[in-house]
Amino acid sequence: MKEIKTILEGVYSNLELRGTIVPLFISNPGMAKSSLIYEFAREKSVNLVELITSQISPFEVSGIAIPSHQKERMVYYDFDRINDLKDGDILFFDELLNGNPVVLNACLTLIESRKTISGKPLPKIMIVAAANPQN
């Protein structure tokens, strides 16, 4: 498990990798994946936003579109926890493979586009994920 911190440091310290690579750590439950990721964020003194994909809705990842009668069009609202991220912060998808497929799709869309539903680019954050092996 020591390799986790080495990989995190390598991706975090390189801005190009930080914006393109998403480390996904897969191991059995209880192997300290999440703890090591939290510890890494503490050592860097950055904000870590954890989204436990098995416990959230897709709107908590992507945000939501709502009709606005005043503007006569749809208005896009980004999820506040995503909106509050700043350069250097870490977005952590935990239990990534245990989520509903719709949630997983929202996660993958955010990872791929690096933009919120409103079109706002994500800051220079590191995205990291952890999962347990699937059958």
Disulfide bonds with the S-S distance in Angstrom:
none
